Amino acid sequence: HGSNRVQSSIQLFNGGDGSTGAGLDYQNFLDEMSKRSEGSGVMALSNYRIPERKTTYYEECFENENLFSSAKRWIIGYEFIIKPESKKYMHHMVVYGMSDGCTGDYFQENPIIAWTPGEDFLFFPDSTGMEFGSLFKGLAIQFHVDNKDRDTGVVDTGSGLRIYYTDTPVQNEIGMFQVGDPLVGLIGEEVGDGLTRHTMICPSSCTQNKFLQSDSVTIVKQSLHMHAKGKRIVNQVVREDSVVQESYVDYWDFEQSGATAQANPPFQLKRGDKLKTICYYEADSDTRFGLGSDDEMCMAFILYFPKQDFLSYCGVGFGHYDRACRSVHEGPVSLNDEEEFGRVFGSTSNFVTELPTLSPSE
C-alpha cells in the first residue's frame, strides 16, 4: 500500500461514558480498555520470513488455554499490531473463530474481525461484545502479504492481534457480515477497460431468512474495500425499493487506506432489506478481479448487533453454500466520464433517512 500514509483509526460511536471524543486516538482507546476490560491476549507471528513472491496468503492458528475456556467470554475491543519492518508488506488480515480449534478445516472458520491499513484499533459500544471464550477453541489469522519489490531477508516477529475481553455477560453480541463480493467470486473476470461500474446486490431473501434472533440489527461499523484501480465505492441499504441508508467514499485512494471506515451513526438493518455495493473503476483491459494487490475487489465489512447465528456472508457465487445469500452481479457497465460516478462532494460521507437507535430490535 505504498507509504501507508494513514495509520490511525477513528472510533465510530460514543465511549462507555457517552463522550463523543472517546476513541479518537490511541490513548483514549487504551483508557477505555483499562476501564472496561478484564484481561487481554496477544496472537502474533514469530520468526515469520516474508516470502519473496509478490502475493502470499499465510494463515496461522492460535490456541491459548488462558483465553479459550469452557466459560463464556466476550471481546470488547481489539488492536492490530504491525511491526515497523512489516508495514510495507501487510496488505490485510482476516481473523476467524475456529469452533473445532486449530485441527479443524476451512468450513469451521467464522470471520469475526478484519484489518487493513488505517483500521488499527476499535472498541465496541457499552453492553456489547463478541463472544469467543467457549464458542471457539482457537483463533486463526489470515495474513495477506504483498511484497511487490520482492525484498529478501525480512523477518516478522510480533505482527498480529491483541484482544481485550470481559467475562461479564453483555446485553448484545456483535457479529460480522460481509457483502459485495467478499469471497471474490468474480476471480478472473475482467474489470473492464476505461471507466466502469460494477454492482453487487444482496437480495432481500438473505436478511429475510437469516434474521432469526430479531427483526432488525444495529450496524455500528462499515468498512469499504477496493484496490488501486478503484475510484468510488458505495454501500446502500434498500428497503421496499427505496435507499434508506448510504455510505460512500467519493474519491477512493488505496494508498491512503486499504479499507475506509464510514463515520455513520448507528442505524437499523431490517428483515427483508437488500444491500447494494457499487464499485467504480478506472482500469485497463488486463485488470481482473482476484486476490492479488494488482487485482481488484469490491466488498464491505459490517459489524452489527445482535449477532444472527447464520449471517456471515452475502456474495457473488455464494449460492454454492446458501442460495438465500447469493448476490447478483451487474457489470461491467461502461461509463463515458467521471460525472457518471455519481459523486456528491468531498471524500467520505453517508446519509440515514431515519433516526439512529441502539435498540437491537423494534
Secondary structure, DSSP 4 states (H G I P E B T S, - for coil): -TT---------S--TT--TTTTSSHHHHHHHHHHH-SEEEEEE--SEEPPSSSEEEEEEEE--TTT--SS--EEEEEEEE--GGGTTTEEEEEEEEETTGGGS-GGGEEEEEEE-TT--EEEPPTTEEEE-TTT-SEEEEEEEEE-TT---S-EESS-EEEEEEESSPPSEE-EEEEEESTT-TTTT-B--SEEEEEEEEE-HHHHHHH--S-SEEEEEEEEEE--TTEEEEEEEEEETTEEEEEEEESS--TTT-SEEE--PPPEEEETT-EEEEEEEEEE-TT-BBSSSTTSB--EEEEEEESPPTT-SB-EETGGGT-GGGEEEEEEEEE-SSGGGG---SSSEEEEESS-----S--
